[in-house]
């Protein structure tokens, strides 16, 4: 039987949408926790990232290959849910220890395939990351503490730190079915909660970290699929290059097409701005004028809402401006 991960029954720490509604529904005061969250957001404290990686092939063989891959085929040491350090090509051995072969037999029994659905996942593949400059050992420690608190002892899992890219990140693989036979479905609310908890564990280790939704921060860019994101970080994403070339061609013709989602972005931004304005009003009337002013400055500095092609056009224009400025600064 599949169940969704149960979340604490409480309001989000920074529910700007509720302030946007105004009137009797809006809170007339903020808790210290909410004020700290607001302060971190307007001061642009680094944002913690938690991603669910694409399902791709999710059979027993693929799961073992993924575990070997994140362990760099024996070069890196994985850590299990029992604290055991695992090294070598241990993918298949770990899956056997997790009794994943039994789950795979049930999966192939056709219980879900019969109604046309994809077979359920055997594992969930997660990635936890922080911006460049964050101490890698702190990222690893935060994930370790997060997993002990949020996943153990219900779910079997293993994780490993990667430092081969500028942003330190941890790959965590967990068994989709708990030891009690309950399947975990990761919903958006689950991911928001996990991201908030990951950031909290980072702060407990002395790392400045925040977890505020992109729209609330005034950012329009949607998250890329992991492969595209990682390739763009290296500068060799064919997807991003193709997109940039298409937009550059439109710029030359003076015809940038408006993305269909632009209207929704504009409406969301209106709600976010109303919410921030109401929060500033509450803080100012509660004697927190300094923080209220920081909110207003934060909102004023937000870039206008842009959909995908507009974002690429803005980046291209910014690159051209930077190159021109660098050219002017060269000695003649």
C-alpha positions in Angstrom: 0.0 0.0 0.0 1.4 3.4 -1.0 1.3 6.3 1.5 2.6 9.8 1.3 5.2 10.9 3.8 3.5 12.5 6.8 4.4 16.1 7.4 4.1 18.1 10.6 0.7 19.8 10.7 1.8 23.5 10.8 1.9 26.5 8.5 4.9 27.0 6.3 7.4 29.2 8.0 7.1 31.9 5.3 3.6 31.7 3.9 3.7 34.9 1.8 0.5 33.8 0.0 -1.5 34.1 3.2 -0.3 37.7 3.7 -1.2 38.5 0.1 -4.9 37.7 0.9 -4.9 40.4 3.5 -8.0 41.2 5.6 -9.0 39.1 8.6 -7.0 36.1 7.3 -3.6 37.8 7.5 -1.7 37.3 10.7 -1.3 40.4 12.9 2.1 39.3 14.3 5.0 37.1 13.3 6.7 34.5 15.5 10.5 34.8 16.1 11.0 31.8 13.9 9.2 33.5 11.0 11.1 36.7 11.5 14.4 34.9 11.4 13.3 33.1 8.2 12.3 36.5 6.7 15.7 38.0 7.7 17.6 35.1 6.1 15.6 35.5 2.9 15.9 39.3 2.5 19.6 39.1 3.3 20.0 36.4 0.6 21.5 33.7 2.8 22.6 30.8 0.6 19.7 28.5 -0.4 19.9 24.8 0.3 18.9 22.5 -2.6 17.2 19.1 -2.4 16.4 17.3 -5.7 14.8 14.1 -6.7 16.8 12.8 -9.6 15.0 11.4 -12.7 13.6 7.9 -12.4 15.2 6.6 -15.6 15.4 2.8 -15.4 14.4 1.8 -11.9 14.8 -2.0 -11.9 17.1 -4.0 -9.7 20.0 -4.0 -12.1 19.8 -0.2 -12.7 19.6 0.4 -8.9 22.8 -1.5 -8.4 24.5 0.4 -11.2 23.5 3.7 -9.7 24.9 2.8 -6.3 28.2 1.8 -7.9 28.2 5.0 -10.0 27.7 7.4 -7.0 30.5 5.5 -5.2 32.6 6.1 -8.3 33.0 2.4 -8.8 34.8 1.8 -5.5 36.8 5.0 -5.2 34.5 6.7 -2.8 33.2 5.5 0.6 29.4 5.2 1.0 27.8 5.4 4.5 24.9 3.2 5.3 21.9 3.9 7.6 23.6 1.9 10.3 26.7 4.1 10.2 28.7 1.4 8.4 31.3 2.6 5.9 31.0 0.8 2.6 33.7 0.8 -0.1 34.1 -1.1 -3.3 31.5 -2.0 -5.9 28.9 -2.8 -3.3 25.8 -1.9 -5.2 24.4 -5.4 -5.6 25.4 -6.5 -2.1 23.7 -3.4 -0.6 20.5 -4.1 -2.5 20.6 -7.7 -1.3 21.0 -6.5 2.3 17.9 -4.3 1.7 15.9 -7.3 0.4 15.3 -5.3 -2.7 15.1 -8.5 -4.7 11.8 -9.3 -3.0 10.4 -5.9 -3.9 11.5 -6.4 -7.5 9.7 -9.8 -7.6 6.5 -8.1 -6.5 7.1 -5.3 -8.9 7.3 -7.7 -11.8 4.2 -9.5 -10.8 2.2 -7.1 -12.9 0.0 -5.7 -10.2 0.5 -2.2 -11.4 1.6 -2.9 -15.0 -1.8 -4.4 -15.7 -3.6 -1.1 -15.5 -1.1 0.7 -17.8 0.9 2.5 -15.2 4.6 2.4 -14.9 6.0 -0.1 -12.4 6.6 1.6 -9.0 10.1 2.7 -8.1 12.4 0.4 -6.2 14.6 3.3 -4.9 14.5 7.1 -4.6 17.6 9.0 -5.8 18.1 12.3 -4.0 20.7 15.0 -4.2 21.5 17.5 -1.5 23.7 20.5 -2.4 25.0 23.9 -1.4 26.7 26.7 -3.3 30.5 26.7 -3.9 32.5 27.6 -0.8 30.3 25.7 1.6 32.5 23.3 3.7 31.9 19.8 2.2 32.2 18.1 5.6 29.3 20.3 6.9 27.1 19.3 3.9 27.8 15.7 4.6 27.2 16.0 8.3 23.9 17.8 7.7 22.7 15.1 5.3 23.7 12.4 7.9 21.7 14.1 10.6 18.8 14.8 8.3 18.6 11.2 7.3 18.8 9.9 10.9 15.9 12.1 11.9 13.7 11.9 8.8 14.3 8.5 7.3 15.6 6.1 10.0 14.7 3.5 11.0 11.8 3.2 8.6 13.8 3.4 5.3 17.1 1.8 4.4 19.5 4.2 2.7 23.1 5.0 1.8 24.8 8.2 0.9 28.1 9.6 -0.4 29.7 13.1 -0.7 30.9 14.4 -4.1 33.4 17.2 -4.3 34.3 16.9 -8.0 32.2 20.0 -8.9 32.3 23.5 -7.4 29.2 23.0 -5.3 29.6 20.2 -2.7 26.7 17.7 -2.9 25.6 14.5 -1.4 23.9 11.7 -3.3 21.5 9.6 -1.1 19.8 6.5 -2.3 16.9 5.1 -0.3 14.6 2.1 -0.5 11.2 3.2 -1.7 9.3 0.8 0.6 9.8 1.1 4.3 10.7 -1.8 6.6 7.0 -1.8 7.6 6.0 -2.4 3.9 4.7 1.2 3.3 5.7 2.8 0.0 7.0 6.4 0.2 5.6 8.8 -2.4 7.6 12.0 -2.5 5.3 14.9 -3.1 6.1 18.6 -3.5 5.2 19.2 0.1 7.6 16.4 1.1 10.4 18.0 -0.8 9.7 21.4 0.7 9.8 20.0 4.2 13.0 18.0 3.5 14.7 21.1 2.1 13.7 23.1 5.2 15.1 20.4 7.4 18.3 20.1 5.5 18.8 23.9 5.8 18.1 23.7 9.6 20.7 20.9 10.1 23.2 23.0 8.2 22.6 25.9 10.5 23.0 23.7 13.5 26.5 22.9 12.2 27.2 26.6 11.8 26.5 27.0 8.1 24.3 29.9 6.9 21.5 28.2 5.0 18.0 29.0 4.0 15.0 27.3 2.3 12.6 29.8 0.7 10.6 29.0 -2.5 11.9 30.5 -5.7 8.8 32.6 -6.4 8.9 34.2 -2.9 12.5 35.2 -3.6 11.4 36.9 -6.8 13.2 34.4 -9.1 11.5 33.2 -12.3 13.8 30.5 -13.4 12.4 27.0 -13.1 14.8 24.2 -12.1 16.4 22.3 -14.9 16.6 18.5 -15.0 19.7 17.3 -13.2 21.6 16.3 -16.4 20.9 19.7 -18.0 21.8 21.5 -14.8 25.1 19.7 -14.3 26.1 20.1 -18.0 25.3 23.9 -17.9 27.5 24.2 -14.8 30.3 22.7 -16.8 29.5 24.9 -19.8 28.8 22.0 -22.2 25.0 21.7 -22.2 23.8 21.2 -25.8 20.2 21.9 -24.6 21.2 25.3 -23.2 23.3 26.1 -26.2 20.5 25.3 -28.6 18.1 27.5 -26.5 20.6 30.4 -26.5 21.1 30.1 -30.2 17.4 30.2 -30.9 16.9 33.3 -28.7 19.9 35.0 -30.2 18.4 34.5 -33.6 15.1 36.0 -32.4 17.0 39.0 -30.9 18.7 39.7 -34.2 15.2 39.7 -35.9 13.8 41.9 -33.1 11.1 39.3 -32.4 11.2 37.6 -29.0 8.2 35.3 -28.5 6.5 35.5 -25.2 6.3 32.2 -23.4 2.8 30.8 -22.6 3.5 30.7 -18.9 4.3 34.5 -18.7 0.8 35.4 -17.5 1.0 33.0 -14.6 4.4 34.3 -13.6 3.1 37.9 -13.5 0.1 36.9 -11.4 2.3 35.0 -9.0 4.6 38.0 -8.7 1.7 40.2 -7.8 0.6 37.9 -5.0 4.2 37.6 -3.7 4.7 41.4 -3.7 1.3 41.9 -1.9 2.4 39.2 0.6 5.8 40.9 1.3 4.1 44.3 1.6 1.7 42.9 4.2 4.5 41.3 6.1 6.4 44.6 6.1 3.3 46.3 7.5 3.0 43.8 10.3 6.6 44.1 11.2 6.6 47.9 11.2 3.6 48.1 13.4 5.2 45.5 15.7 8.2 47.7 16.2 10.5 46.0 13.7 11.0 48.9 11.3 14.5 47.9 10.3 13.4 44.5 9.0 10.4 46.0 7.3 12.7 48.4 5.4 14.9 45.4 4.4 11.8 43.7 3.0 10.9 46.8 0.9 14.5 47.0 -0.4 14.4 43.3 -1.2 11.2 43.6 -3.2 12.4 46.7 -5.0 15.5 44.8 -6.2 13.6 41.9 -7.6 14.1 41.3 -11.4 10.9 41.5 -13.4 9.2 38.2 -13.9 10.5 36.5 -17.0 9.7 33.2 -18.7 12.3 30.9 -20.2 13.1 32.6 -23.4 13.1 36.1 -21.8 15.5 34.9 -19.2 17.9 33.6 -21.8 17.6 36.9 -23.7 18.4 38.9 -20.5 21.5 36.7 -19.9 22.7 37.2 -23.4 22.3 40.9 -23.1 24.1 40.9 -19.8 27.0 38.9 -21.3 27.3 41.4 -24.2 27.4 44.3 -21.8 30.1 42.6 -19.7 32.2 41.9 -22.7 31.9 45.5 -23.9 32.9 46.8 -20.5 35.9 44.4 -20.4 36.9 45.6 -23.9 36.8 49.3 -22.8 39.1 48.5 -19.9 41.8 46.9 -22.0 45.0 49.0 -22.5 45.4 50.4 -26.0 
